[in-house]
Amino acid sequence: MKNFVDKNGVIKGTIEAENESDFEYFDASVVEAINFDLIPANSEIALKTIEAIKKNLKIKNRFGFFRVNNGDWYDRQEWIFIDLRVAVAMKKSGFKKEAKQILDWITSQSNLNYNLIAELYDEFNSDYQGQYPMVGFGAGAYILGLLEIKR
């Protein structure tokens, strides 16, 4: 908590990042601290972290997220695994409607693509990018998301 929570009560992606514009200051993978109950889902830190992810890592005009701020092409795409893990943290933290919207978004995209779950959606037009079907980062994360969000 001392090293990773910033002055605003947000979990940072890396200790080395000092300013919000630094690479990986915002990293959506920090939601696993909420998902694994290391930080209570209803705590101020959890809520502020989710809000920071929504503000800084959300794909414009869509429900999903990219992985880190100021990354390369790969990092800037919408990551399905990240979408699902953020959705689980959102659900645990009381953002049930938003969590369901993310799950529904991925389901509808997959339905349009022979029910194959992508690794990434293009940052501009949602076309499938990366590998698909993606087993662990795709279908596996989707099943875990279903179990948590539909509960």
C-alpha positions in Angstrom: 0.0 0.0 0.0 2.8 2.3 0.9 4.6 1.9 -2.5 1.7 1.4 -5.0 -1.1 3.6 -3.8 -0.7 7.2 -5.0 -1.6 10.4 -3.2 -5.1 10.2 -4.8 -5.8 6.7 -3.3 -5.3 5.0 -6.7 -3.2 1.8 -7.2 -0.4 2.6 -9.6 0.8 0.1 -12.2 4.4 0.4 -11.3 6.5 1.8 -8.5 8.8 3.6 -10.9 6.0 5.7 -12.5 5.9 9.1 -10.6 3.6 11.1 -12.8 0.2 10.1 -14.3 1.7 10.6 -17.8 4.5 8.1 -17.1 4.3 4.8 -19.0 2.4 2.2 -17.0 1.3 4.6 -14.3 -2.2 3.3 -15.1 -2.2 -0.4 -15.6 -5.6 -2.2 -15.7 -4.0 -5.4 -14.3 -4.1 -3.8 -10.8 -7.8 -4.8 -10.6 -6.5 -8.2 -9.6 -5.8 -6.8 -6.2 -9.6 -6.3 -6.0 -10.5 -9.6 -7.7 -8.2 -11.6 -5.3 -9.6 -9.7 -2.3 -6.2 -8.2 -1.4 -8.1 -4.9 -1.3 -11.7 -4.9 -0.2 -13.9 -4.2 -3.2 -15.9 -1.6 -1.4 -12.9 0.3 -0.1 -12.0 3.8 -1.1 -8.8 2.5 -2.8 -10.8 0.0 -4.9 -13.4 2.5 -6.0 -10.9 5.2 -6.8 -8.8 2.7 -8.8 -11.7 1.6 -10.8 -12.7 5.2 -11.5 -9.1 6.0 -12.6 -9.1 3.0 -14.9 -12.4 4.1 -16.4 -11.0 7.7 -16.9 -7.5 6.8 -18.2 -7.7 3.4 -19.9 -11.2 3.3 -21.5 -11.4 2.9 -25.2 -13.2 5.9 -26.6 -16.9 5.4 -27.4 -16.9 1.8 -26.2 -17.2 -0.3 -23.1 -13.7 -1.9 -23.0 -10.2 -0.9 -22.0 -6.6 -0.9 -23.2 -4.0 -2.3 -20.8 -1.7 0.6 -19.9 -1.3 4.3 -20.6 1.3 5.5 -23.2 1.9 2.0 -24.6 2.8 0.8 -28.1 0.3 -0.5 -30.7 -0.3 -3.7 -28.8 -1.0 -1.9 -25.5 -3.4 0.5 -27.2 -5.8 -2.2 -28.5 -8.8 -3.2 -26.5 -7.8 -6.3 -24.5 -10.6 -8.7 -23.9 -8.9 -10.3 -21.0 -8.5 -6.8 -19.4 -12.2 -6.0 -20.2 -13.3 -9.2 -18.4 -11.1 -8.8 -15.3 -12.0 -5.1 -15.0 -15.7 -6.1 -15.3 -15.3 -8.7 -12.5 -13.7 -6.0 -10.2 -16.5 -3.6 -11.2 -19.2 -6.1 -10.2 -17.5 -6.8 -6.9 -17.3 -3.0 -6.3 -20.9 -2.3 -7.0 -20.7 -1.2 -10.6 -23.0 -4.1 -11.7 -24.6 -2.4 -14.7 -21.2 -1.4 -16.2 -19.8 -4.9 -15.6 -22.8 -6.5 -17.4 -22.4 -4.0 -20.3 -18.8 -5.1 -20.8 -19.8 -8.8 -20.7 -22.7 -8.2 -23.1 -20.3 -6.2 -25.4 -17.9 -9.2 -25.6 -20.7 -11.7 -26.0 -22.2 -9.7 -28.9 -18.9 -9.2 -30.6 -18.1 -13.0 -30.3 -21.6 -13.9 -31.6 -20.8 -11.9 -34.7 -17.6 -13.8 -35.1 -18.6 -17.5 -35.0 -18.6 -17.3 -31.1 -14.8 -17.0 -31.2 -13.4 -14.8 -28.4 -10.6 -12.5 -29.6 -7.4 -11.5 -27.9 -7.9 -7.9 -28.9 -10.3 -5.5 -30.6 -8.9 -2.8 -32.8 -8.7 0.5 -31.0 -10.6 2.3 -33.8 -13.2 -0.1 -35.2 -13.4 -3.2 -33.0 -12.1 -5.6 -35.7 -10.5 -8.7 -34.2 -6.7 -8.3 -33.7 -4.1 -10.6 -32.2 -4.9 -14.3 -31.9 -8.3 -15.8 -32.0 -9.7 -18.0 -30.7 -7.8 -17.1 -27.5 -8.1 -19.9 -25.0 -6.9 -18.7 -21.6 -7.0 -14.9 -22.3 -10.2 -15.4 -24.2 -12.6 -18.2 -23.5 -11.1 -19.0 -20.1 -11.4 -15.4 -18.9 -14.9 -15.2 -20.4 -16.0 -18.2 -18.4 -14.5 -16.7 -15.2 -16.3 -13.4 -16.0 -19.6 -15.2 -16.6 -19.3 -17.0 -13.2 -18.6 -13.8 -11.4 -20.8 -11.3 -13.2 -23.9 -13.5 -13.8 -23.9 -14.6 -10.1 
